[in-house]
Amino acid sequence: MEIIEIIKTRKSVRTFDGRKIAEEDIEKLFDYMESVENPYGIPVKFVPLDKGKYGLSSPVIEGEDMYIAAKVPKVEHCEEAFGYSFEKMVLYAWSLGIGTTWIGGTLNRPLFEKVAETGDDEYMMIVTPIGYPSSSQSKVDAQLRNAVKGDERIPSSKLFFDGDFKTPLDSAEEWLEAVRWAPSAANRQPWRIVKNDDKYHFYLAHTPGYSSGVDWDVQKIDMGIAICHFMCVKGGKLIIDEPEMETDEYAEYIATIY
Ligand SMILES: Cc1cc2nc3c(=O)[nH]c(=O)nc-3n(C[C@H](O)[C@H](O)[C@H](O)COP(=O)(O)O)c2cc1C
């Protein structure tokens, strides 16, 4: 499957068919997890977790085989680095037919942090169940998808801009759809991109009043995911620039790709 196909067909899987993942698929996934990098150069460590051994579950997940947690050092840009690396793993899993769901809220956080052996200098931000997708959806899965409008996205004209935050970007390049269909916490899609010459400036449009009760900024994880989708399709180099752009009170500059 081409990367754009993987990105466009992936969705959160909350109902699995109860099968164990084939040895060869697990091996490929675990090997891949060892090799994942991100443009921030911040290491993200993946930790496979046996659900039976530790009694792990999530109230929104059914029929999963096991869980994967990931940890990142507590440093500047750790959220974006985490989002980028975790999404690389999610996309690779999907290419093998393995389903995932980013879980940052609907979990027993202290238990997952403990069994992932999270150090004082690390954040264990997200876990995912893994397994093969079921052909039917559990009731809670269907309700949740419906509540967050998981099958919908904000139109491109409100996300991608040309030169300033007022002029929608007129482009049919593949990266627009790739970024648009990225997953985000509660499907808020906080990414905004302003193209200036050959530079793409990424901004975080903070959802007013959004709080998730953790020490890190969850919407910066979303930004790392958007950057991952952009770079997977268009490539480029990431820098932290100083664009002189007029923004509103909610937009925070995150990074530039050129
Ligand atoms: C950082 C992050 C945290 C998330 N946390 C949860 C969660 O706790 N529980 C859950 O069911 N889904 C969670 N999601 C999944 C989103 O709800 C989902 O990606 C979004 O609704 C879009 O649907 P899709 O992934 O099927 O495209 C999370 C996604 C992200 C990126």
The ligand as a Tripos MOL2 file, in Angstrom:
@<TRIPOS>MOLECULE
LIG
   31    33     1     0     0
SMALL
NO_CHARGES

@<TRIPOS>ATOM
      1 C1         -3.5080   12.3520   21.3390 C.3       1 LIG1
      2 C2         -4.7520   11.5220   21.1320 C.ar      1 LIG1
      3 C3         -5.4490   11.0090   22.2160 C.ar      1 LIG1
      4 C4         -6.5870   10.2270   22.0170 C.ar      1 LIG1
      5 N1         -7.2340    9.6660   23.1120 N.ar      1 LIG1
      6 C5         -8.2760    8.8330   22.9240 C.ar      1 LIG1
      7 C6         -8.8790    8.1770   24.0400 C.ar      1 LIG1
      8 O1         -8.4870    8.3520   25.2050 O.2       1 LIG1
      9 N2         -9.9090    7.3130   23.7810 N.ar      1 LIG1
     10 C7        -10.3700    7.0740   22.5200 C.ar      1 LIG1
     11 O2        -11.2770    6.2700   22.3650 O.2       1 LIG1
     12 N3         -9.8240    7.7070   21.4330 N.ar      1 LIG1
     13 C8         -8.7960    8.5650   21.6160 C.ar      1 LIG1
     14 N4         -8.1980    9.1750   20.5240 N.ar      1 LIG1
     15 C9         -8.6670    8.8780   19.1510 C.3       1 LIG1
     16 C10        -9.4660   10.0300   18.5130 C.3       1 LIG1
     17 O3        -10.7270   10.1350   19.1280 O.3       1 LIG1
     18 C11        -9.5890    9.7700   17.0000 C.3       1 LIG1
     19 O4         -8.3080    9.7510   16.4290 O.3       1 LIG1
     20 C12       -10.4320   10.8210   16.2830 C.3       1 LIG1
     21 O5        -11.7510   10.7960   16.7680 O.3       1 LIG1
     22 C13       -10.4630   10.6170   14.7510 C.3       1 LIG1
     23 O6        -10.9470    9.3400   14.4220 O.3       1 LIG1
     24 P1        -10.0560    8.3360   13.5680 P.3       1 LIG1
     25 O7         -8.7910    8.0690   14.3450 O.co2     1 LIG1
     26 O8        -10.8940    7.1040   13.4220 O.co2     1 LIG1
     27 O9         -9.7520    8.9920   12.2580 O.co2     1 LIG1
     28 C14        -7.0680    9.9700   20.7040 C.ar      1 LIG1
     29 C15        -6.3680   10.5040   19.6060 C.ar      1 LIG1
     30 C16        -5.2100   11.2430   19.8090 C.ar      1 LIG1
     31 C17        -4.4380   11.7350   18.6320 C.3       1 LIG1
@<TRIPOS>BOND
     1     1     2 1
     2     2     3 ar
     3     2    30 ar
     4     3     4 ar
     5     4     5 ar
     6     4    28 ar
     7     5     6 ar
     8     6     7 ar
     9     6    13 1
    10     7     8 2
    11     7     9 ar
    12     9    10 ar
    13    10    11 2
    14    10    12 ar
    15    12    13 ar
    16    13    14 ar
    17    14    15 1
    18    14    28 ar
    19    15    16 1
    20    16    17 1
    21    16    18 1
    22    18    19 1
    23    18    20 1
    24    20    21 1
    25    20    22 1
    26    22    23 1
    27    23    24 1
    28    24    25 2
    29    24    26 1
    30    24    27 1
    31    28    29 ar
    32    29    30 ar
    33    30    31 1
@<TRIPOS>SUBSTRUCTURE
     1 LIG1         1 GROUP 0 **** ****
